[in-house]
């Protein structure tokens, strides 16, 4: 993993967390909470997807070209991971608040 992959995962995770929060208002953590949960989930989700699929090195392949497949997998893994973790944390917060 390189720094570009990490930045892409963090940014897409933050976006995924905020999108999930805006779609699911009852379990939203607020903008800051959605972003923080999304960032953590984006990093975890991106790493899991990267390891399971085997895509690596987003910005450049071994030949120095741009690898669009790896970029899409980083964005998808980060976004989905961020949204999923935000939903899990939101549900846990709601359950334990009762």
DSSP file (Angstrom, degrees, kcal/mol; ACC not computed):
  #  RESIDUE AA STRUCTURE BP1 BP2  ACC     N-H-->O    O-->H-N    N-H-->O    O-->H-N    TCO  KAPPA ALPHA  PHI   PSI    X-CA   Y-CA   Z-CA
    1    1 A X              0   0    0      0, 0.0     2,-0.2     0, 0.0    55,-0.0   0.000 360.0 360.0 360.0 140.0    0.0    0.0    0.0
    2    2 A X     >  -     0   0    0      1,-0.0     4,-1.8     0, 0.0     5,-0.1  -0.663 360.0 -98.2-117.1 177.3    1.2    3.5   -0.8
    3    3 A X  H  > S+     0   0    0     -2,-0.2     4,-2.4     1,-0.2     5,-0.2   0.831 119.5  57.3 -67.8 -32.9    0.1    6.9    0.4
    4    4 A X  H  > S+     0   0    0      2,-0.2     4,-2.2     1,-0.2    -1,-0.2   0.907 106.6  49.6 -65.1 -40.6   -2.0    7.6   -2.6
    5    5 A X  H  > S+     0   0    0      1,-0.2     4,-2.4     2,-0.2    -2,-0.2   0.917 111.4  49.4 -61.8 -43.5   -4.1    4.5   -2.0
    6    6 A X  H  X S+     0   0    0     -4,-1.8     4,-2.6     2,-0.2    -2,-0.2   0.911 110.5  49.4 -63.7 -43.6   -4.6    5.5    1.6
    7    7 A X  H  X S+     0   0    0     -4,-2.4     4,-2.5     2,-0.2     5,-0.2   0.908 111.8  49.1 -63.3 -42.2   -5.7    9.0    0.7
    8    8 A X  H  X S+     0   0    0     -4,-2.2     4,-2.5     2,-0.2     5,-0.3   0.917 112.4  48.2 -63.8 -43.5   -8.2    7.7   -1.8
    9    9 A X  H  X S+     0   0    0     -4,-2.4     4,-2.1     2,-0.2    -2,-0.2   0.911 113.1  47.5 -63.3 -43.4   -9.6    5.2    0.7
   10   10 A X  H  X S+     0   0    0     -4,-2.6     4,-2.3     2,-0.2    -2,-0.2   0.923 114.5  45.7 -65.4 -44.6   -9.9    7.9    3.4
   11   11 A X  H  X S+     0   0    0     -4,-2.5     4,-2.1     1,-0.2    -2,-0.2   0.923 115.7  44.9 -66.7 -44.3  -11.6   10.4    1.1
   12   12 A X  H  X S+     0   0    0     -4,-2.5     4,-2.6    -5,-0.2    -1,-0.2   0.837 112.1  53.7 -70.5 -30.4  -14.0    7.9   -0.3
   13   13 A X  H  X S+     0   0    0     -4,-2.1     4,-2.6    -5,-0.3    26,-0.2   0.912 108.0  49.4 -66.1 -43.1  -14.7    6.5    3.1
   14   14 A X  H  X S+     0   0    0     -4,-2.3     4,-2.0     2,-0.2    -2,-0.2   0.912 113.5  46.8 -61.6 -42.3  -15.6   10.0    4.4
   15   15 A X  H  X S+     0   0    0     -4,-2.1     4,-2.5     2,-0.2    -2,-0.2   0.920 112.2  50.2 -64.6 -44.2  -17.9   10.5    1.5
   16   16 A X  H  X S+     0   0    0     -4,-2.6     4,-2.4     1,-0.2    -2,-0.2   0.886 109.9  50.8 -62.3 -40.0  -19.4    7.0    1.9
   17   17 A X  H  X S+     0   0    0     -4,-2.6     4,-2.0     1,-0.2    -1,-0.2   0.896 112.6  45.8 -64.5 -40.9  -20.1    7.7    5.6
   18   18 A X  H  X S+     0   0    0     -4,-2.0     4,-2.0     2,-0.2    -2,-0.2   0.858 111.9  50.8 -72.6 -35.3  -21.7   11.1    4.9
   19   19 A X  H  X S+     0   0    0     -4,-2.5     4,-1.8     2,-0.2    -2,-0.2   0.931 112.0  47.5 -65.6 -44.6  -23.9    9.6    2.1
   20   20 A X  H  X S+     0   0    0     -4,-2.4     4,-2.2     1,-0.2    -2,-0.2   0.897 111.7  51.4 -62.7 -39.3  -25.0    6.8    4.4
   21   21 A X  H  < S+     0   0    0     -4,-2.0     7,-0.2     1,-0.2    -1,-0.2   0.860 110.0  48.4 -65.5 -36.2  -25.8    9.3    7.1
   22   22 A X  H  < S+     0   0    0     -4,-2.0     3,-0.3     1,-0.2    -1,-0.2   0.806 114.6  45.8 -75.5 -27.8  -27.8   11.5    4.8
   23   23 A X  H  < S+     0   0    0     -4,-1.8     2,-0.6     1,-0.2    -2,-0.2   0.822 117.6  43.3 -80.4 -32.0  -29.8    8.5    3.5
   24   24 A X    ><  +     0   0    0     -4,-2.2     3,-1.2    -5,-0.2     4,-0.5  -0.693  67.4 170.3-116.4  76.1  -30.4    7.0    7.0
   25   25 A X  G >  S+     0   0    0     -2,-0.6     3,-0.7    -3,-0.3    -1,-0.2   0.797  70.8  62.6 -59.9 -32.8  -31.3   10.1    9.1
   26   26 A X  G 3  S+     0   0    0      1,-0.2    -1,-0.3     3,-0.0    -5,-0.1   0.772 114.3  32.1 -69.4 -25.0  -32.4    8.0   12.1
   27   27 A X  G <  S+     0   0    0     -3,-1.2    -1,-0.2    -6,-0.1    -2,-0.2   0.279  87.9 131.7-114.0  10.4  -29.0    6.5   12.7
   28   28 A X    <   -     0   0    0     -3,-0.7     3,-0.1    -4,-0.5   -10,-0.1  -0.317  46.5-154.4 -61.8 144.6  -26.9    9.5   11.4
   29   29 A X     >  -     0   0    0      1,-0.4     4,-0.6     2,-0.1    -1,-0.1   0.287  49.6 -98.3-100.3   7.0  -24.1   10.5   13.7
   30   30 A X  H  >  -     0   0    0      3,-0.2     4,-3.1     1,-0.1    -1,-0.4  -0.148  50.6 -66.7  87.6 166.5  -24.0   14.1   12.5
   31   31 A X  H  > S+     0   0    0      1,-0.2     4,-2.2     2,-0.2     5,-0.2   0.921 135.3  43.1 -59.3 -47.7  -21.5   15.4    9.9
   32   32 A X  H  > S+     0   0    0      2,-0.2     4,-2.7     1,-0.2    -1,-0.2   0.926 116.8  46.9 -66.7 -44.2  -18.4   15.0   12.0
   33   33 A X  H  X S+     0   0    0     -4,-0.6     4,-2.6     2,-0.2     5,-0.3   0.905 112.8  49.4 -63.8 -42.2  -19.4   11.6   13.3
   34   34 A X  H  X S+     0   0    0     -4,-3.1     4,-2.3     2,-0.2    -1,-0.2   0.909 112.9  48.2 -62.4 -41.5  -20.3   10.4    9.9
   35   35 A X  H  X S+     0   0    0     -4,-2.2     4,-2.6    -5,-0.3    -2,-0.2   0.935 113.1  46.2 -65.9 -46.5  -17.0   11.6    8.5
   36   36 A X  H  X S+     0   0    0     -4,-2.7     4,-2.1     2,-0.2     5,-0.2   0.928 115.5  45.3 -64.2 -45.0  -14.9   10.0   11.3
   37   37 A X  H  X S+     0   0    0     -4,-2.6     4,-2.7     1,-0.2    -1,-0.2   0.894 114.0  51.5 -63.9 -38.2  -16.7    6.7   11.1
   38   38 A X  H  X S+     0   0    0     -4,-2.3     4,-2.8    -5,-0.3    -2,-0.2   0.890 107.6  51.4 -65.0 -40.4  -16.5    6.9    7.3
   39   39 A X  H  X S+     0   0    0     -4,-2.6     4,-2.0   -26,-0.2    -2,-0.2   0.936 114.1  43.1 -62.9 -47.1  -12.7    7.6    7.4
   40   40 A X  H  X S+     0   0    0     -4,-2.1     4,-2.3     1,-0.2    -2,-0.2   0.939 117.8  45.7 -65.3 -46.1  -12.0    4.6    9.6
   41   41 A X  H  X S+     0   0    0     -4,-2.7     4,-3.3     1,-0.2    41,-0.3   0.857 110.2  55.0 -65.4 -35.0  -14.4    2.3    7.7
   42   42 A X  H  X S+     0   0    0     -4,-2.8     4,-2.4    39,-0.3     5,-0.2   0.903 109.3  46.8 -64.6 -41.3  -12.9    3.5    4.4
   43   43 A X  H  X S+     0   0    0     -4,-2.0     4,-2.0    -5,-0.2    -2,-0.2   0.940 117.4  42.5 -65.2 -47.1   -9.5    2.6    5.5
   44   44 A X  H  X S+     0   0    0     -4,-2.3     4,-2.4     2,-0.2    -2,-0.2   0.936 116.9  46.9 -65.4 -46.7  -10.5   -0.8    6.7
   45   45 A X  H  X S+     0   0    0     -4,-3.3     4,-2.4     1,-0.2    33,-0.2   0.896 112.5  49.8 -63.8 -41.0  -12.8   -1.5    3.8
   46   46 A X  H  X S+     0   0    0     -4,-2.4     4,-2.6    -5,-0.3    -1,-0.2   0.896 111.8  48.2 -64.2 -40.3  -10.2   -0.5    1.2
   47   47 A X  H  X S+     0   0    0     -4,-2.0     4,-2.3    -5,-0.2     5,-0.2   0.908 111.9  49.0 -67.3 -41.9   -7.6   -2.6    2.8
   48   48 A X  H  X S+     0   0    0     -4,-2.4     4,-2.3     2,-0.2     5,-0.2   0.935 114.8  44.6 -63.1 -45.5   -9.8   -5.7    3.0
   49   49 A X  H  X S+     0   0    0     -4,-2.4     4,-2.6     2,-0.2     5,-0.5   0.911 112.4  52.0 -66.2 -41.6  -10.9   -5.3   -0.7
   50   50 A X  H  X S+     0   0    0     -4,-2.6     4,-1.8    -5,-0.2     5,-0.3   0.905 114.0  43.3 -61.0 -41.8   -7.3   -4.6   -1.8
   51   51 A X  H  < S+     0   0    0     -4,-2.3    -1,-0.2     2,-0.2    -2,-0.2   0.867 116.1  46.8 -72.9 -36.5   -6.1   -7.8    0.0
   52   52 A X  H  < S+     0   0    0     -4,-2.3    -2,-0.2    -5,-0.2    -1,-0.2   0.882 121.9  34.1 -76.2 -37.3   -8.9  -10.0   -1.2
   53   53 A X  H  < S-     0   0    0     -4,-2.6    -2,-0.2    -5,-0.2    -3,-0.2   0.821 100.7-131.7 -86.1 -32.8   -8.9   -8.9   -4.8
   54   54 A X     <  +     0   0    0     -4,-1.8     2,-0.3    -5,-0.5    -3,-0.1   0.573  54.6 142.4  93.5   9.6   -5.2   -8.5   -5.1
   55   55 A X        +     0   0    0     -6,-0.3    -1,-0.3    -5,-0.3     2,-0.3  -0.645  22.8 164.5 -82.2 141.5   -5.2   -5.0   -6.7
   56   56 A X        +     0   0    0     -2,-0.3    14,-0.1     1,-0.2    15,-0.1  -0.946  37.9  42.3-149.5 169.5   -2.5   -2.7   -5.5
   57   57 A X        -     0   0    0     -2,-0.3    -1,-0.2    13,-0.1    10,-0.2   0.979  59.8-163.6  55.4  74.2   -0.7    0.5   -6.3
   58   58 A X  S    S+     0   0    0      1,-0.2     9,-0.9    12,-0.2    13,-0.3   0.919  75.9  45.0 -56.1 -57.3   -3.5    2.7   -7.5
   59   59 A X  S    S+     0   0    0      1,-0.2     2,-0.4     7,-0.1    -1,-0.2   0.829 122.2  16.9 -68.6 -29.9   -1.9    5.6   -9.3
   60   60 A X        -     0   0    0      6,-0.2     6,-0.2    -3,-0.1    -1,-0.2  -0.998  64.2-142.9-145.1 139.2    0.6    3.6  -11.3
   61   61 A X    >   -     0   0    0      4,-2.5     3,-1.6    -2,-0.4    -4,-0.1  -0.222  49.9 -84.3 -84.0-175.1    1.1    0.1  -12.4
   62   62 A X  T 3  S+     0   0    0      1,-0.3    -1,-0.1     2,-0.1    -5,-0.0   0.818 131.0  53.9 -63.0 -30.0    4.5   -1.6  -12.6
   63   63 A X  T 3  S-     0   0    0      2,-0.0    -1,-0.3     1,-0.0     3,-0.1   0.515 121.4-106.4 -83.4  -3.8    5.0   -0.1  -16.1
   64   64 A X  S <  S+     0   0    0     -3,-1.6    -2,-0.1     1,-0.3     2,-0.1   0.499  79.2 125.8  94.2   3.5    4.3    3.4  -14.9
   65   65 A X        -     0   0    0      1,-0.1    -4,-2.5    -5,-0.0     2,-0.4  -0.339  68.8 -90.8 -89.8 175.5    0.8    3.7  -16.4
   66   66 A X        -     0   0    0     -6,-0.2     2,-0.8    -2,-0.1    -6,-0.2  -0.744  31.2-151.0 -89.4 128.8   -2.5    4.5  -14.8
   67   67 A X     >  +     0   0    0     -9,-0.9     4,-1.7    -2,-0.4     5,-0.1  -0.832  15.5 179.3-105.0  97.8   -4.5    1.6  -13.4
   68   68 A X  H  > S+     0   0    0     -2,-0.8     4,-2.5     1,-0.2     5,-0.2   0.824  79.0  58.7 -69.1 -32.6   -8.2    2.5  -13.5
   69   69 A X  H  > S+     0   0    0      1,-0.2     4,-2.1     2,-0.2    -1,-0.2   0.905 107.3  46.3 -63.5 -42.2   -9.3   -0.9  -12.1
   70   70 A X  H  > S+     0   0    0      2,-0.2     4,-2.1     1,-0.2    -1,-0.2   0.882 111.5  52.4 -67.9 -37.9   -7.2   -0.4   -9.0
   71   71 A X  H  X S+     0   0    0     -4,-1.7     4,-2.3   -13,-0.3    -2,-0.2   0.927 109.8  48.3 -63.0 -44.9   -8.5    3.1   -8.6
   72   72 A X  H  X S+     0   0    0     -4,-2.5     4,-2.8     1,-0.2     5,-0.2   0.902 111.1  50.8 -62.9 -41.3  -12.2    2.0   -8.9
   73   73 A X  H  X S+     0   0    0     -4,-2.1     4,-2.6     2,-0.2     5,-0.2   0.882 110.3  49.4 -65.9 -36.9  -11.6   -0.8   -6.4
   74   74 A X  H  X S+     0   0    0     -4,-2.1     4,-2.3     2,-0.2     5,-0.2   0.921 114.3  44.7 -66.0 -44.3  -10.0    1.7   -3.9
   75   75 A X  H  X S+     0   0    0     -4,-2.3     4,-2.7     2,-0.2     5,-0.2   0.921 116.8  45.6 -66.4 -44.4  -12.9    4.1   -4.2
   76   76 A X  H  X S+     0   0    0     -4,-2.8     4,-2.6    -5,-0.2     5,-0.3   0.936 115.1  46.5 -66.1 -46.3  -15.5    1.3   -4.0
   77   77 A X  H  X S+     0   0    0     -4,-2.6     4,-2.2    -5,-0.2    -2,-0.2   0.908 116.2  45.0 -63.1 -42.3  -13.9   -0.4   -1.1
   78   78 A X  H  X S+     0   0    0     -4,-2.3     4,-2.4    -5,-0.2    -2,-0.2   0.923 115.5  46.3 -67.9 -44.5  -13.4    2.9    0.8
   79   79 A X  H  X S+     0   0    0     -4,-2.7     4,-2.2    -5,-0.2    -2,-0.2   0.925 116.9  42.4 -65.4 -45.7  -16.9    4.2    0.1
   80   80 A X  H  X S+     0   0    0     -4,-2.6     4,-2.8    -5,-0.2     5,-0.2   0.921 115.1  50.6 -67.6 -43.6  -18.7    1.0    1.0
   81   81 A X  H  X S+     0   0    0     -4,-2.2     4,-2.3    -5,-0.3   -39,-0.3   0.900 111.3  49.1 -60.9 -41.0  -16.5    0.4    4.0
   82   82 A X  H  X S+     0   0    0     -4,-2.4     4,-1.9   -41,-0.3    -1,-0.2   0.908 113.4  45.8 -65.1 -42.8  -17.2    4.0    5.3
   83   83 A X  H  X S+     0   0    0     -4,-2.2     4,-2.0     2,-0.2    -2,-0.2   0.907 113.2  49.4 -66.6 -41.7  -20.9    3.6    4.8
   84   84 A X  H  X S+     0   0    0     -4,-2.8     4,-2.4     1,-0.2    -2,-0.2   0.923 111.9  47.2 -65.5 -45.0  -21.1    0.2    6.4
   85   85 A X  H  X S+     0   0    0     -4,-2.3     4,-2.7    -5,-0.2     5,-0.2   0.885 110.4  53.1 -66.4 -36.3  -19.1    1.3    9.5
   86   86 A X  H  X S+     0   0    0     -4,-1.9     4,-2.5    -5,-0.2    -1,-0.2   0.913 110.5  47.7 -62.8 -41.3  -21.2    4.4    9.9
   87   87 A X  H  X S+     0   0    0     -4,-2.0     4,-2.6     2,-0.2    -2,-0.2   0.921 112.4  49.0 -64.9 -44.0  -24.4    2.3    9.8
   88   88 A X  H  X S+     0   0    0     -4,-2.4     4,-2.5     2,-0.2    -2,-0.2   0.940 114.3  44.4 -61.6 -47.9  -22.9   -0.1   12.4
   89   89 A X  H  X S+     0   0    0     -4,-2.7     4,-2.5     1,-0.2    -1,-0.2   0.900 113.8  51.2 -64.8 -40.1  -21.8    2.6   14.8
   90   90 A X  H  X S+     0   0    0     -4,-2.5     4,-2.0    -5,-0.2    -2,-0.2   0.900 111.6  46.8 -63.2 -41.2  -25.1    4.5   14.3
   91   91 A X  H  X S+     0   0    0     -4,-2.6     4,-2.5     2,-0.2    -2,-0.2   0.916 112.8  49.2 -67.3 -42.6  -27.1    1.3   15.1
   92   92 A X  H  X S+     0   0    0     -4,-2.5     4,-2.6     1,-0.2    -2,-0.2   0.904 111.1  50.1 -62.8 -41.4  -25.0    0.5   18.1
   93   93 A X  H  X S+     0   0    0     -4,-2.5     4,-1.1     1,-0.2    -1,-0.2   0.903 111.8  48.3 -63.2 -40.1  -25.3    4.1   19.4
   94   94 A X  H  X S+     0   0    0     -4,-2.0     4,-0.5    -5,-0.2    -2,-0.2   0.897 112.7  47.8 -67.7 -40.7  -29.1    3.9   19.0
   95   95 A X  H >< S+     0   0    0     -4,-2.5     3,-0.9     1,-0.2    -2,-0.2   0.923 114.8  44.6 -66.1 -45.3  -29.4    0.5   20.7
   96   96 A X  H 3< S+     0   0    0     -4,-2.6    -1,-0.2     1,-0.2    -2,-0.2   0.627 102.3  67.2 -78.7 -11.5  -27.2    1.6   23.7
   97   97 A X  H 3<        0   0    0     -4,-1.1    -1,-0.2     1,-0.2    -2,-0.2   0.676 360.0 360.0 -78.2 -17.1  -29.0    4.9   24.1
   98   98 A X    <<        0   0    0     -3,-0.9    -1,-0.2    -4,-0.5    -2,-0.1   0.473 360.0 360.0 -81.0 360.0  -32.2    3.2   25.1
